[in-house]
Amino acid sequence: MVVFANFLSDLAVDLDEGQILMTWAQQAPRKAWLLRPGDVFVTPVPLSREFLRYVYDLTGVPPESVAVIEVPPAGAVPLARAVREAGLVEYVRALAGDRCAALLPTALDASAIAFARDIGIDVHPYPTVEAAEAALRTTMLLNTKTGFREAAERLRMRLPAGRTCRRPEAEGVTGDLLGDRKRVVVKPDRSAGGHGMRFVSREDLRGEASLLLDTVGGPEGLWVVEEHLDVAESVSTQM
């Protein structure tokens, strides 16, 4: 197995997110607990010898049976790119080939899939790289409000009445849906923990009142406006 601690992923779309991902990268050493004899560990941050000795002592993994590759810092870039810039691709390819390995990324993203293809191995636990790509497409689709509605409609799932729109259209769409409904919820396409959501009633838009939205998603970002329904039970899944 090639344990690929890619906290620095291709999801870093701006400087702030890049800084967050660089902070997350400091958690890479904890992936050492996954190591088993024959594994290769590719990490974006150094691992202290004391920490590795502590891990090996508790897991019973012989230190000489594991290869640890510490990739030199390359800024807020995907780990796969940092490996290339450090000239380590052939080294990883040789180690992976010797051990008949598969790639185990911390995060399944496009750069990790491309890296697995570059070095000629599959992505665990998928049978092929193509299957991993299909899983990533599905995950990215379901990780947005618009994508979930699209998938749910194809599956004929029951959904609250609603529409997808761009940010400048959100106020007009909200007004339309409030025509025969008491309350709607306005959701940014990509957010978590309720960040950026607004619950809006007819009274909120009376007179000259305007719909104030969070800056999440940017000036042309996608939003979903849906009829507000009381929650009977909260069901969630993570992948």
Solvent accessible surface area in square Angstrom, and as a share of the most:
residue,aa,sasa,rsa
1,M,63,0.28
2,V,0,0.00
3,V,3,0.02
4,F,0,0.00
5,A,0,0.00
6,N,0,0.00
7,F,24,0.10
8,L,18,0.09
9,S,3,0.02
10,D,52,0.27
11,L,65,0.32
12,A,30,0.23
13,V,121,0.69
14,D,80,0.41
15,L,128,0.64
16,D,98,0.51
17,E,57,0.25
18,G,1,0.01
19,Q,99,0.44
20,I,89,0.45
21,L,10,0.05
22,M,82,0.37
23,T,92,0.53
24,W,122,0.43
25,A,3,0.02
26,Q,116,0.52
27,Q,72,0.32
28,A,0,0.00
29,P,28,0.18
30,R,128,0.47
31,K,38,0.16
32,A,1,0.00
33,W,93,0.33
34,L,87,0.43
35,L,1,0.01
36,R,127,0.46
37,P,82,0.51
38,G,27,0.26
39,D,12,0.06
40,V,1,0.00
41,F,0,0.00
42,V,0,0.00
43,T,0,0.00
44,P,14,0.09
45,V,14,0.08
46,P,105,0.66
47,L,4,0.02
48,S,59,0.38
49,R,125,0.46
50,E,112,0.50
51,F,54,0.23
52,L,8,0.04
53,R,136,0.50
54,Y,124,0.47
55,V,1,0.00
56,Y,17,0.07
57,D,118,0.61
58,L,113,0.56
59,T,48,0.28
60,G,61,0.58
61,V,6,0.03
62,P,54,0.34
63,P,77,0.49
64,E,150,0.67
65,S,27,0.18
66,V,15,0.09
67,A,16,0.12
68,V,41,0.24
69,I,9,0.04
70,E,62,0.28
71,V,5,0.03
72,P,73,0.46
73,P,129,0.81
74,A,38,0.30
75,G,33,0.32
76,A,42,0.32
77,V,17,0.10
78,P,26,0.16
79,L,0,0.00
80,A,1,0.00
81,R,123,0.45
82,A,5,0.04
83,V,0,0.00
84,R,98,0.36
85,E,105,0.47
86,A,39,0.30
87,G,62,0.59
88,L,37,0.19
89,V,25,0.14
90,E,114,0.51
91,Y,114,0.43
92,V,0,0.00
93,R,76,0.28
94,A,56,0.44
95,L,26,0.13
96,A,0,0.00
97,G,52,0.50
98,D,117,0.61
99,R,79,0.29
100,C,125,0.75
101,A,13,0.10
102,A,26,0.21
103,L,0,0.00
104,L,46,0.23
105,P,17,0.10
106,T,48,0.28
107,A,34,0.27
108,L,46,0.23
109,D,1,0.01
110,A,56,0.43
111,S,18,0.11
112,A,0,0.00
113,I,4,0.02
114,A,42,0.32
115,F,0,0.00
116,A,0,0.00
117,R,109,0.40
118,D,63,0.33
119,I,8,0.04
120,G,64,0.61
121,I,17,0.09
122,D,58,0.30
123,V,1,0.00
124,H,78,0.35
125,P,97,0.61
126,Y,66,0.25
127,P,107,0.67
128,T,60,0.35
129,V,13,0.08
130,E,105,0.47
131,A,32,0.25
132,A,0,0.00
133,E,49,0.22
134,A,42,0.33
135,A,25,0.20
136,L,24,0.12
137,R,158,0.58
138,T,70,0.41
139,T,44,0.26
140,M,67,0.30
141,L,55,0.27
142,L,68,0.34
143,N,78,0.40
144,T,27,0.16
145,K,53,0.23
146,T,23,0.13
147,G,3,0.03
148,F,88,0.37
149,R,21,0.08
150,E,88,0.39
151,A,13,0.10
152,A,2,0.01
153,E,101,0.45
154,R,156,0.57
155,L,132,0.66
156,R,220,0.80
157,M,96,0.43
158,R,234,0.86
159,L,50,0.25
160,P,37,0.23
161,A,38,0.30
162,G,20,0.19
163,R,111,0.41
164,T,66,0.38
165,C,7,0.04
166,R,110,0.40
167,R,56,0.20
168,P,89,0.56
169,E,91,0.41
170,A,0,0.00
171,E,71,0.32
172,G,48,0.46
173,V,8,0.04
174,T,0,0.00
175,G,35,0.34
176,D,92,0.48
177,L,16,0.08
178,L,9,0.05
179,G,62,0.59
180,D,105,0.54
181,R,56,0.20
182,K,167,0.71
183,R,104,0.38
184,V,0,0.00
185,V,9,0.05
186,V,0,0.00
187,K,39,0.17
188,P,2,0.01
189,D,22,0.11
190,R,111,0.41
191,S,31,0.20
192,A,84,0.65
193,G,89,0.85
194,G,41,0.40
195,H,100,0.45
196,G,13,0.13
197,M,57,0.25
198,R,77,0.28
199,F,89,0.37
200,V,0,0.00
201,S,24,0.16
202,R,98,0.36
203,E,107,0.48
204,D,65,0.34
205,L,38,0.19
206,R,157,0.57
207,G,76,0.73
208,E,174,0.78
209,A,48,0.37
210,S,64,0.41
211,L,17,0.09
212,L,133,0.66
213,L,28,0.14
214,D,53,0.27
215,T,114,0.66
216,V,34,0.20
217,G,57,0.55
218,G,27,0.26
219,P,108,0.68
220,E,103,0.46
221,G,11,0.10
222,L,58,0.29
223,W,0,0.00
224,V,0,0.00
225,V,0,0.00
226,E,13,0.06
227,E,49,0.22
228,H,50,0.22
229,L,98,0.49
230,D,126,0.65
231,V,123,0.71
232,A,109,0.84
233,E,141,0.63
234,S,100,0.64
235,V,131,0.75
236,S,105,0.68
237,T,115,0.67
238,Q,177,0.79
239,M,163,0.73
